[in-house]
Amino acid sequence: MAVAFVKVLSILVVALLAVPSGLNSGQVMACDCPKEKDELIAVCGKYALKCNPVPGPPCPSCCNKIMASDIACACRALTPTDVKIYNITLGLCNVHKCGYPLPPGFKCA
């Protein structure tokens, strides 16, 4: 009887530990959105500057960062200063060029 109880308890503990990470798979926690945005800007920001953006498609390291990011989360973290410095429309064009699947009508900022 005690062995069965221990087995059931072990299964419940494993299930409880697995569920929260599964629910957030591929997404960034809300408190990490500013970090997500800052990392994207560090790698890809030069392609979306309002003044003198780097021409051409984003480099592979930028596309890799985009594909590994939660773009909606990064958008939520944009500040008024970011919007003054970066062309958000151009940034989203670059996100699209890298193959990131944005839903129709997606808005950023």
VENRAVEN-V601254 format. One record per residue. RES is the residue in one letter. SS is DSSP state (2 for helix, 1 for strand, 0 for the rest). OMEGA is omega in degrees with one decimal (none if undefined). D_CENTER is the distance of its C-alpha to the mean C-alpha in whole Angstrom. Layout:
BEGIN
[[RES & SS & OMEGA & D_CENTER] [RES & SS & OMEGA & D_CENTER]]
END
This chain:
BEGIN
[[M & 0 & -179.6 & 47] [A & 2 & 179.4 & 46] [V & 2 & 179.0 & 44] [A & 2 & 179.0 & 43] [F & 2 & 179.7 & 41] [V & 2 & 178.5 & 40] [K & 2 & 179.7 & 38] [V & 2 & 178.6 & 37] [L & 2 & 178.3 & 35] [S & 2 & 178.9 & 34] [I & 2 & 178.9 & 32] [L & 2 & 179.9 & 31] [V & 2 & 178.9 & 29] [V & 2 & 180.0 & 27] [A & 2 & 179.7 & 26] [L & 2 & 178.5 & 25] [L & 2 & -177.0 & 23] [A & 2 & -174.0 & 21] [V & 2 & -177.9 & 20] [P & 2 & 179.5 & 18] [S & 2 & 178.1 & 16] [G & 2 & -179.6 & 16] [L & 2 & -177.2 & 15] [N & 0 & -177.3 & 12] [S & 0 & 177.9 & 11] [G & 0 & 179.8 & 8] [Q & 0 & -179.5 & 6] [V & 0 & 175.1 & 6] [M & 0 & -175.7 & 10] [A & 2 & -178.4 & 10] [C & 2 & 179.2 & 12] [D & 2 & -177.4 & 9] [C & 2 & 176.9 & 7] [P & 2 & 177.6 & 10] [K & 2 & 178.2 & 10] [E & 2 & 179.7 & 6] [K & 2 & -178.7 & 8] [D & 2 & 178.5 & 11] [E & 2 & 176.8 & 10] [L & 2 & 179.8 & 8] [I & 2 & -179.1 & 12] [A & 2 & -176.1 & 14] [V & 2 & -170.2 & 13] [C & 2 & -173.7 & 13] [G & 2 & -177.9 & 15] [K & 2 & 179.4 & 18] [Y & 2 & -176.2 & 17] [A & 0 & 177.8 & 17] [L & 1 & 175.6 & 19] [K & 0 & 178.9 & 22] [C & 0 & 175.5 & 25] [N & 0 & 175.6 & 25] [P & 0 & 175.7 & 22] [V & 0 & -178.6 & 22] [P & 0 & 175.8 & 24] [G & 0 & 179.8 & 23] [P & 0 & 177.8 & 20] [P & 0 & 178.8 & 17] [C & 0 & -180.0 & 18] [P & 2 & -179.1 & 17] [S & 2 & 175.9 & 15] [C & 2 & 179.7 & 13] [C & 2 & 177.7 & 12] [N & 2 & 179.1 & 11] [K & 2 & 178.6 & 9] [I & 2 & -176.7 & 7] [M & 2 & 179.8 & 8] [A & 0 & -173.5 & 7] [S & 0 & 170.9 & 3] [D & 0 & -173.7 & 2] [I & 2 & 179.3 & 4] [A & 2 & 177.8 & 7] [C & 2 & 179.2 & 6] [A & 2 & 178.3 & 6] [C & 2 & 179.8 & 9] [R & 2 & -177.3 & 10] [A & 0 & 179.9 & 11] [L & 0 & 178.8 & 13] [T & 0 & 174.7 & 16] [P & 2 & 177.6 & 19] [T & 2 & 177.4 & 20] [D & 2 & -177.3 & 17] [V & 2 & 176.7 & 18] [K & 2 & -175.3 & 21] [I & 2 & -172.2 & 20] [Y & 1 & 174.6 & 17] [N & 0 & -174.2 & 18] [I & 2 & 178.6 & 15] [T & 2 & 177.6 & 17] [L & 2 & 177.2 & 17] [G & 2 & 178.6 & 14] [L & 2 & 173.9 & 13] [C & 2 & 178.2 & 16] [N & 2 & 175.9 & 14] [V & 2 & 178.6 & 11] [H & 2 & 179.7 & 14] [K & 2 & 179.4 & 16] [C & 0 & 177.1 & 14] [G & 0 & 178.5 & 14] [Y & 0 & -177.1 & 11] [P & 0 & 175.8 & 12] [L & 0 & 177.9 & 12] [P & 0 & 178.3 & 14] [P & 0 & 178.5 & 18] [G & 0 & -178.4 & 18] [F & 0 & 178.2 & 14] [K & 0 & 178.5 & 15] [C & 0 & 178.7 & 13] [A & 0 & none & 14]]
END
